[in-house]
Amino acid sequence: MSSPVITENKTKIKKSFFTVVTGRTFIIAALLLAQVGVLLWGFQRLGDYIHLGSAVASALMLIYISNSKSDPTVKLTWCFVVALVPVLGIPLYFYIKLDLGHRTVQGAISRCERETAPFMLTSEGSGGDAGQTLEKSDPDAASLAKYLRDRAGFPAYTGSEVTYFPLGENKFESMLQELEKAESFIFMEYFIVSPGRMWDTILEVLARKAKAGVDVRFMYDGTCAFGDIPYSYPKELEALGIRCKMFAPMRPFVSTHYNNRDHRKILVIDGKVAYTGGVNLADEYINEKERFGHWKDTAILVRGEAVRSFTLMFLQMWNASERAGGCDYSRFLPPPEEIRSDDAPGVVIPYGDSPMDQEKVGETVYLHLINTARQYVYIMTPYLILDGETLMALTSAAKRGVDVRLVLPHIPDKTYAFWLAKSHYPELVDAGVKIYEYTPGFVHAKVFLQDGKMGVVGTINLDYRSLYHHFEDAALLCGVPALEDIRADFEDTLAKSRRVTREDIAHEKFHVRFLGGLLKIVAPLM
């Protein structure tokens, strides 16, 4: 005769078994297995018809993709995927291209861009004086400014000062000083935030300013929830008086816009000062914590009328999840006469790039700088995953005598990205491009310098993620004194770097060359 304890345990086991069998996870797993079984049965019974249909569908898809509006390298990748695995490749192609999941996001951001357009394009700095300054000093810069204004909606500004920071530590020190001066509002938008000395110090200032009545808003990318901060982190900051949002929080099976991350780094204080560059809010960016050797990163501070565009770019993303028409943009834009620096030479053009439209702003700016260079183009980038157009621009520039130099990491943060970068080395070096690897560690900077006349500092890497899939930002600098500081930083960084020779490439490990070439086939999908 069973004891009460044994009877109770049996009851528990029965209940537990019943709970598991009727649970959502078990049911989903059972349905998936059933689906696989049906597919296997179908392939067995209808194998000949399936093979024929697959061949016809693949042929039609190859014709369709070849005639689509896309980068040739992207077309080649999709053709490879469809030809190799048509049953998976064809649905995947339409799933990604239709973008069903992010239609709402796209509509909201487009609405905010329309709302901010009148404020973006009517400032004094975006008037005739900026355009006339460029027309007289640099026609190539003037044509690029016209593109950014007419096609992307970002005006050129005079009367703005730029300070260049060659390291994340320099930016961090400046940020703390400027944050203490905040009186009206602080807007922060970053890709990565992680607890540590950098973020904890900044957070203390933000909480104190919020308590004093400053409008503090903080926005970060949803992938941070996989790292050192909890999913509920916005609520923790709200408790400190800081308005907080997580861009595209991760909710499985809801949307394809998870492929489009907010990679921007923007800090705006009172509409008078703005920061951007590669530096995120984590200790490795200020070399407080060592990851991949010494962390080389850069940033800029913009002071003056050009801050206007950074303010509006932040509000575009912030208000995308707000109700339409609920923002008085003008109250965040100080009168030009209050912030304009009339003795600041040159022109500054802050700009953003969105994956939600068909305009490849980031790549267009980079290609313009490469194609119009006459003396040199210096580039710092953590990743080198090139499409055909950018590869052609770099090699053509070197062949016509332009001094093209690329500074890349010697210690990578992502091994696969390093292999992909090395897959481009032979063609670049053979064309005369000079490639350097920063021997102390990792380069995370995103900097272009052309002929000492134009430069770009921002968040945009030379890879498909930044150029095609992410939200990004940067500033085009034309004739500003900070270009001399950028040139000096390049010279200092090159002195600490090792130039890659043809002999180095010939002696590269077989698995690096093989895997790099293999990954290049699917690089646009990574």
PLY file of the C-alpha trace (Angstrom):
ply
format ascii 1.0
element vertex 526
property float x
property float y
property float z
element edge 525
property int vertex1
property int vertex2
end_header
0.00 0.00 0.00
1.43 3.35 -1.07
2.33 5.92 1.53
0.80 9.42 1.39
4.21 10.86 0.43
4.58 8.49 -2.53
1.01 9.21 -3.63
1.67 12.96 -3.38
4.88 12.64 -5.42
3.08 10.65 -8.11
0.42 13.35 -8.27
3.10 16.01 -8.62
4.79 14.04 -11.39
1.48 13.65 -13.23
0.73 17.36 -12.88
4.27 18.26 -13.99
4.01 15.97 -17.00
0.60 17.40 -17.90
1.92 20.96 -17.55
4.87 20.23 -19.85
2.79 18.44 -22.47
0.17 21.19 -22.60
2.73 24.00 -22.33
3.38 26.43 -25.18
7.00 25.35 -25.67
6.11 21.67 -26.01
3.25 22.38 -28.42
5.44 24.62 -30.62
8.23 22.04 -30.65
5.76 19.28 -31.56
4.28 21.35 -34.39
7.76 22.12 -35.73
8.67 18.43 -35.72
5.39 17.64 -37.46
6.15 20.29 -40.06
9.60 18.80 -40.68
8.00 15.38 -41.01
5.50 16.64 -43.60
8.29 18.31 -45.58
10.39 15.14 -45.57
7.37 13.10 -46.66
6.64 15.64 -49.39
10.22 15.57 -50.68
10.15 11.79 -50.76
6.83 11.51 -52.61
7.14 14.58 -54.82
10.91 14.76 -55.19
11.03 15.06 -59.00
8.40 17.79 -59.12
10.08 19.70 -56.30
13.46 19.60 -58.04
11.91 20.84 -61.28
9.96 23.60 -59.54
13.04 24.63 -57.58
15.11 24.91 -60.76
12.47 27.02 -62.52
11.99 29.26 -59.47
15.75 29.73 -59.10
16.12 30.72 -62.76
13.30 33.25 -62.51
14.69 34.66 -59.26
18.18 35.07 -60.75
16.69 37.10 -63.60
14.62 39.16 -61.16
17.55 39.89 -58.82
19.88 40.77 -61.71
17.43 43.45 -62.84
16.65 44.82 -59.38
17.87 48.18 -58.04
20.71 47.17 -55.78
24.46 47.24 -55.40
26.14 44.74 -57.78
27.92 43.04 -54.87
24.61 42.60 -53.05
23.04 41.16 -56.20
25.88 38.66 -56.54
25.43 37.53 -52.94
21.70 36.98 -53.33
22.20 35.12 -56.61
24.66 32.81 -54.84
22.26 32.17 -51.95
19.25 31.55 -54.22
21.20 29.23 -56.53
22.69 27.27 -53.62
19.58 26.91 -51.42
16.52 28.10 -53.36
13.98 26.71 -50.87
15.47 28.93 -48.17
16.95 31.73 -50.28
13.83 32.80 -52.21
11.55 33.28 -49.17
14.41 34.91 -47.26
15.01 37.41 -50.09
11.38 38.55 -50.17
11.10 38.53 -46.37
14.01 40.98 -46.09
13.15 43.08 -49.15
9.49 43.55 -48.24
10.49 44.85 -44.79
7.03 44.07 -43.44
8.12 44.47 -39.85
9.52 47.98 -39.98
6.88 49.75 -42.05
5.56 51.40 -38.88
9.03 52.54 -37.85
9.74 53.84 -41.33
6.50 55.82 -41.36
7.14 57.32 -37.93
10.69 58.41 -38.79
9.56 59.86 -42.13
6.89 61.84 -40.27
9.48 63.25 -37.87
11.79 64.17 -40.74
8.95 66.09 -42.38
8.17 67.85 -39.09
11.79 68.95 -38.57
12.51 69.91 -42.20
11.29 73.53 -41.85
13.52 74.03 -38.81
16.49 72.28 -40.42
16.52 74.37 -43.57
15.65 77.89 -42.44
18.57 78.89 -40.21
20.93 81.70 -41.09
23.84 79.30 -41.35
22.04 77.30 -44.03
21.47 80.38 -46.14
23.56 81.83 -48.91
26.64 82.59 -46.81
27.60 78.91 -46.26
27.05 78.01 -49.90
28.90 81.09 -51.13
31.82 80.36 -48.79
32.21 76.89 -50.27
31.73 78.02 -53.88
34.63 80.42 -53.49
36.96 78.18 -51.51
36.26 74.63 -52.76
33.84 73.77 -55.60
34.12 70.05 -54.77
32.96 70.73 -51.22
30.20 72.99 -52.57
28.82 70.20 -54.78
28.84 67.77 -51.85
27.09 70.36 -49.64
24.44 70.75 -52.34
23.86 66.99 -52.36
23.51 66.85 -48.57
21.07 69.78 -48.56
18.92 68.83 -51.57
18.88 65.04 -51.32
19.29 64.39 -47.60
17.94 67.60 -46.03
21.08 68.61 -44.11
22.23 72.23 -44.50
25.73 73.69 -44.32
26.63 76.05 -41.48
29.19 78.76 -41.01
29.83 80.29 -37.61
30.61 76.97 -35.90
33.73 75.88 -34.03
35.03 72.29 -34.02
37.28 70.65 -31.43
38.85 67.29 -32.33
39.56 64.61 -29.73
42.17 62.00 -30.75
41.19 59.65 -27.91
38.06 58.70 -26.01
39.65 59.90 -22.76
39.84 63.42 -24.20
36.17 63.39 -25.14
35.15 62.03 -21.72
36.94 64.83 -19.88
35.33 67.46 -22.12
31.87 65.87 -21.78
31.97 66.12 -17.99
32.89 69.80 -18.16
30.11 70.65 -20.62
27.46 68.54 -18.88
28.04 70.53 -15.69
27.12 73.70 -17.62
23.73 72.38 -18.80
20.82 74.68 -17.92
17.95 73.71 -20.22
18.30 70.23 -21.72
20.65 67.29 -22.29
19.99 64.89 -25.19
22.03 61.67 -25.42
21.75 58.94 -28.07
24.28 56.09 -27.98
24.74 52.61 -29.41
26.39 51.05 -26.34
26.09 51.84 -22.63
27.76 49.71 -19.97
28.23 50.27 -16.23
31.71 51.36 -15.20
33.68 54.47 -14.39
32.67 56.31 -17.58
28.93 55.70 -17.48
28.60 55.82 -13.70
30.32 59.22 -13.59
28.13 60.60 -16.38
24.98 59.12 -14.83
25.67 60.89 -11.54
25.80 64.22 -13.39
22.64 63.43 -15.40
20.67 62.48 -12.28
21.79 65.63 -10.49
20.88 67.83 -13.46
17.48 66.16 -13.84
16.77 66.82 -10.17
17.64 70.48 -10.77
15.00 70.73 -13.51
17.08 70.12 -16.64
15.24 68.12 -19.34
17.48 65.01 -19.55
16.73 62.44 -22.23
18.73 59.30 -22.89
18.24 56.87 -25.78
20.24 53.71 -26.44
20.09 50.76 -28.80
18.11 47.69 -27.78
21.04 45.30 -28.26
22.44 46.64 -24.97
19.88 44.48 -23.19
22.03 41.48 -24.16
25.01 42.98 -22.35
25.55 44.50 -18.93
22.26 46.35 -18.43
18.84 44.80 -17.76
15.84 44.98 -20.06
14.11 47.17 -17.48
16.91 49.75 -17.47
14.72 52.60 -18.83
12.56 52.33 -15.71
15.65 52.59 -13.50
16.67 55.82 -15.22
13.10 57.16 -15.12
13.24 56.76 -11.33
16.21 59.15 -11.36
14.22 61.75 -13.33
15.89 60.87 -16.64
13.57 60.29 -19.59
14.82 57.12 -21.25
14.03 55.04 -24.32
15.45 51.86 -25.76
15.51 51.88 -29.58
14.08 48.71 -31.13
13.84 46.56 -27.98
14.35 42.92 -28.79
11.03 41.10 -29.12
11.48 37.89 -31.13
9.35 37.15 -34.21
7.87 40.63 -34.39
9.86 42.62 -36.94
12.73 42.67 -39.42
13.82 46.14 -38.29
16.09 44.47 -35.72
18.57 44.43 -38.58
18.54 48.25 -38.48
20.30 49.28 -35.27
20.74 52.81 -33.92
24.53 53.07 -34.24
24.64 56.84 -33.66
26.52 58.64 -30.87
25.06 62.09 -30.24
25.21 64.35 -27.21
23.55 67.79 -27.35
23.62 70.28 -24.47
21.24 73.29 -24.49
21.37 73.42 -28.30
24.77 75.10 -28.01
27.22 72.19 -27.88
27.16 68.78 -29.59
29.43 65.72 -29.66
29.72 62.85 -32.11
32.30 60.26 -33.11
33.04 56.63 -32.41
33.13 56.79 -28.61
30.38 54.89 -26.79
29.61 54.93 -23.05
31.80 52.07 -21.80
35.17 51.90 -20.07
37.10 50.37 -22.95
36.44 53.52 -25.00
38.45 55.59 -22.51
41.07 52.85 -21.88
39.87 52.46 -18.31
39.43 48.78 -19.17
41.66 46.96 -21.64
40.01 45.07 -24.47
41.99 44.22 -27.60
44.99 46.28 -26.51
44.94 50.07 -26.59
41.58 51.41 -27.80
42.06 54.14 -30.42
38.92 56.20 -30.92
38.06 59.75 -31.93
35.32 62.35 -31.50
34.51 66.00 -32.12
32.79 68.78 -30.23
30.78 71.23 -32.32
29.94 74.62 -30.84
27.71 77.08 -32.66
24.93 77.06 -35.20
25.73 73.61 -36.64
24.51 72.11 -33.34
21.02 72.76 -34.71
21.17 69.72 -36.99
22.36 67.41 -34.20
19.47 68.60 -32.00
16.94 67.89 -34.72
18.49 64.51 -35.58
18.09 63.43 -31.97
14.49 64.65 -31.81
13.66 62.81 -35.04
14.58 59.49 -33.45
13.13 60.35 -30.04
9.77 61.50 -31.41
9.41 58.53 -33.77
7.69 56.71 -30.88
5.71 59.78 -29.78
2.33 61.00 -30.96
2.38 63.03 -34.20
2.67 66.77 -33.84
3.44 66.64 -30.14
6.76 68.51 -30.16
7.56 72.21 -30.21
10.92 71.92 -31.95
11.61 75.64 -31.83
12.04 75.66 -28.04
15.16 73.49 -28.38
16.76 75.74 -31.00
18.49 78.86 -29.60
18.38 81.96 -31.82
21.35 81.91 -34.23
22.68 85.23 -32.93
23.07 83.71 -29.46
25.29 80.81 -30.51
26.85 81.89 -33.80
30.62 82.43 -33.80
31.27 84.88 -36.62
35.05 84.53 -36.44
34.98 80.72 -36.85
36.34 79.88 -40.32
35.08 77.08 -42.54
31.82 75.20 -42.92
30.33 72.34 -40.87
27.62 70.00 -42.18
26.23 67.51 -39.63
24.31 64.72 -41.35
22.61 61.42 -40.68
22.03 58.25 -42.67
18.92 56.10 -42.43
18.32 52.55 -43.72
14.64 53.43 -44.10
15.10 55.34 -47.36
16.88 54.65 -50.65
19.54 57.33 -50.18
22.98 55.98 -49.22
24.18 59.23 -47.67
27.15 57.86 -45.74
28.62 56.01 -48.70
27.97 58.89 -51.09
29.97 61.27 -48.88
32.85 58.82 -48.58
32.92 58.12 -52.32
32.91 61.85 -53.08
35.93 62.40 -50.85
37.81 59.53 -52.48
36.87 60.39 -56.06
37.65 64.13 -55.81
40.94 63.75 -53.91
43.95 65.22 -55.64
46.76 64.70 -53.13
45.75 62.26 -50.40
42.95 60.45 -48.60
43.60 59.15 -45.08
41.06 56.81 -43.52
40.67 55.24 -40.08
38.11 52.47 -39.78
37.70 49.40 -37.54
36.20 47.30 -40.34
36.91 47.00 -44.05
34.09 45.12 -45.74
33.82 46.79 -49.12
31.27 46.74 -51.90
32.46 46.89 -55.49
31.93 50.63 -55.84
34.02 51.59 -52.81
36.76 49.11 -53.71
36.92 50.57 -57.21
37.06 54.13 -55.85
39.98 53.34 -53.53
42.02 51.46 -56.13
41.32 54.03 -58.87
42.39 56.89 -56.62
45.67 55.14 -55.81
46.30 54.35 -59.48
45.91 58.00 -60.47
48.55 59.01 -57.93
46.50 59.89 -54.85
48.19 58.89 -51.57
45.52 56.54 -50.16
46.19 55.29 -46.63
43.98 53.02 -44.54
44.54 52.62 -40.79
43.00 49.43 -39.40
43.27 47.47 -36.14
46.13 45.09 -35.50
44.15 43.44 -32.70
40.55 42.93 -33.94
37.41 42.80 -31.84
35.69 40.46 -34.32
37.81 37.75 -35.93
35.48 37.22 -38.90
35.57 40.95 -39.72
39.38 40.85 -39.63
39.40 37.94 -42.06
37.06 39.83 -44.38
39.26 42.95 -44.24
42.33 40.90 -45.14
40.50 39.45 -48.14
40.64 42.96 -49.67
44.34 43.48 -48.95
45.81 41.94 -52.15
43.76 44.02 -54.58
44.24 47.22 -52.59
47.98 46.82 -52.09
48.53 45.86 -55.74
46.78 49.09 -56.77
49.06 51.17 -54.53
46.82 51.67 -51.50
48.89 51.83 -48.31
47.40 49.72 -45.49
48.53 50.16 -41.89
47.61 48.14 -38.80
47.63 49.96 -35.46
50.07 47.79 -33.51
49.12 48.92 -29.94
45.63 47.49 -30.34
42.21 48.25 -31.77
41.11 51.16 -33.96
37.44 52.09 -33.51
37.70 55.57 -35.09
35.71 56.50 -38.19
37.66 59.38 -39.76
38.28 60.58 -43.34
40.73 63.35 -44.27
41.06 64.60 -47.84
43.80 66.98 -49.02
43.67 68.92 -45.74
40.50 70.64 -47.01
37.68 68.24 -46.12
37.20 65.63 -43.45
34.54 63.48 -41.80
34.28 62.38 -38.18
31.33 60.28 -37.12
29.96 56.80 -36.53
30.06 55.36 -40.07
32.32 52.35 -40.63
33.50 51.09 -44.01
31.26 48.04 -43.95
27.81 46.96 -45.08
26.30 47.29 -41.59
27.05 51.01 -41.38
26.60 51.89 -45.04
23.37 49.95 -45.64
21.67 48.76 -42.44
22.26 51.09 -39.48
21.14 54.55 -38.41
24.34 56.63 -38.45
25.56 60.20 -38.07
28.66 62.24 -38.87
29.88 65.74 -39.60
31.49 66.92 -42.84
34.18 69.49 -42.04
35.25 71.93 -44.76
38.12 74.35 -44.21
37.91 74.30 -40.40
41.10 74.62 -38.29
40.39 71.23 -36.64
41.46 69.54 -39.90
45.04 70.33 -38.92
44.52 68.46 -35.65
43.10 65.50 -37.57
46.15 65.51 -39.84
48.47 65.55 -36.82
46.55 62.64 -35.27
46.88 60.62 -38.46
50.63 61.19 -38.51
50.91 60.17 -34.86
48.77 57.07 -35.43
50.69 56.05 -38.56
53.93 56.27 -36.59
52.50 53.65 -34.19
51.28 51.40 -37.00
52.86 48.74 -39.18
52.48 48.94 -42.93
51.17 45.77 -44.59
53.42 44.60 -47.43
52.86 42.24 -50.34
55.16 39.80 -48.58
52.94 39.89 -45.48
49.94 39.05 -47.64
51.79 36.17 -49.35
52.66 34.65 -45.97
49.16 35.03 -44.50
47.83 31.87 -42.91
45.85 29.64 -45.26
42.74 29.50 -43.05
42.61 33.32 -42.90
42.76 33.63 -46.69
40.29 30.79 -47.24
37.72 31.88 -44.68
38.05 35.54 -45.67
37.31 34.67 -49.28
34.44 32.44 -48.25
32.88 35.11 -46.02
33.20 37.72 -48.77
30.51 35.86 -50.72
27.91 36.50 -48.02
29.36 39.75 -46.62
26.36 41.93 -47.66
24.08 39.77 -45.49
26.28 39.95 -42.38
0 1
1 2
2 3
3 4
4 5
5 6
6 7
7 8
8 9
9 10
10 11
11 12
12 13
13 14
14 15
15 16
16 17
17 18
18 19
19 20
20 21
21 22
22 23
23 24
24 25
25 26
26 27
27 28
28 29
29 30
30 31
31 32
32 33
33 34
34 35
35 36
36 37
37 38
38 39
39 40
40 41
41 42
42 43
43 44
44 45
45 46
46 47
47 48
48 49
49 50
50 51
51 52
52 53
53 54
54 55
55 56
56 57
57 58
58 59
59 60
60 61
61 62
62 63
63 64
64 65
65 66
66 67
67 68
68 69
69 70
70 71
71 72
72 73
73 74
74 75
75 76
76 77
77 78
78 79
79 80
80 81
81 82
82 83
83 84
84 85
85 86
86 87
87 88
88 89
89 90
90 91
91 92
92 93
93 94
94 95
95 96
96 97
97 98
98 99
99 100
100 101
101 102
102 103
103 104
104 105
105 106
106 107
107 108
108 109
109 110
110 111
111 112
112 113
113 114
114 115
115 116
116 117
117 118
118 119
119 120
120 121
121 122
122 123
123 124
124 125
125 126
126 127
127 128
128 129
129 130
130 131
131 132
132 133
133 134
134 135
135 136
136 137
137 138
138 139
139 140
140 141
141 142
142 143
143 144
144 145
145 146
146 147
147 148
148 149
149 150
150 151
151 152
152 153
153 154
154 155
155 156
156 157
157 158
158 159
159 160
160 161
161 162
162 163
163 164
164 165
165 166
166 167
167 168
168 169
169 170
170 171
171 172
172 173
173 174
174 175
175 176
176 177
177 178
178 179
179 180
180 181
181 182
182 183
183 184
184 185
185 186
186 187
187 188
188 189
189 190
190 191
191 192
192 193
193 194
194 195
195 196
196 197
197 198
198 199
199 200
200 201
201 202
202 203
203 204
204 205
205 206
206 207
207 208
208 209
209 210
210 211
211 212
212 213
213 214
214 215
215 216
216 217
217 218
218 219
219 220
220 221
221 222
222 223
223 224
224 225
225 226
226 227
227 228
228 229
229 230
230 231
231 232
232 233
233 234
234 235
235 236
236 237
237 238
238 239
239 240
240 241
241 242
242 243
243 244
244 245
245 246
246 247
247 248
248 249
249 250
250 251
251 252
252 253
253 254
254 255
255 256
256 257
257 258
258 259
259 260
260 261
261 262
262 263
263 264
264 265
265 266
266 267
267 268
268 269
269 270
270 271
271 272
272 273
273 274
274 275
275 276
276 277
277 278
278 279
279 280
280 281
281 282
282 283
283 284
284 285
285 286
286 287
287 288
288 289
289 290
290 291
291 292
292 293
293 294
294 295
295 296
296 297
297 298
298 299
299 300
300 301
301 302
302 303
303 304
304 305
305 306
306 307
307 308
308 309
309 310
310 311
311 312
312 313
313 314
314 315
315 316
316 317
317 318
318 319
319 320
320 321
321 322
322 323
323 324
324 325
325 326
326 327
327 328
328 329
329 330
330 331
331 332
332 333
333 334
334 335
335 336
336 337
337 338
338 339
339 340
340 341
341 342
342 343
343 344
344 345
345 346
346 347
347 348
348 349
349 350
350 351
351 352
352 353
353 354
354 355
355 356
356 357
357 358
358 359
359 360
360 361
361 362
362 363
363 364
364 365
365 366
366 367
367 368
368 369
369 370
370 371
371 372
372 373
373 374
374 375
375 376
376 377
377 378
378 379
379 380
380 381
381 382
382 383
383 384
384 385
385 386
386 387
387 388
388 389
389 390
390 391
391 392
392 393
393 394
394 395
395 396
396 397
397 398
398 399
399 400
400 401
401 402
402 403
403 404
404 405
405 406
406 407
407 408
408 409
409 410
410 411
411 412
412 413
413 414
414 415
415 416
416 417
417 418
418 419
419 420
420 421
421 422
422 423
423 424
424 425
425 426
426 427
427 428
428 429
429 430
430 431
431 432
432 433
433 434
434 435
435 436
436 437
437 438
438 439
439 440
440 441
441 442
442 443
443 444
444 445
445 446
446 447
447 448
448 449
449 450
450 451
451 452
452 453
453 454
454 455
455 456
456 457
457 458
458 459
459 460
460 461
461 462
462 463
463 464
464 465
465 466
466 467
467 468
468 469
469 470
470 471
471 472
472 473
473 474
474 475
475 476
476 477
477 478
478 479
479 480
480 481
481 482
482 483
483 484
484 485
485 486
486 487
487 488
488 489
489 490
490 491
491 492
492 493
493 494
494 495
495 496
496 497
497 498
498 499
499 500
500 501
501 502
502 503
503 504
504 505
505 506
506 507
507 508
508 509
509 510
510 511
511 512
512 513
513 514
514 515
515 516
516 517
517 518
518 519
519 520
520 521
521 522
522 523
523 524
524 525
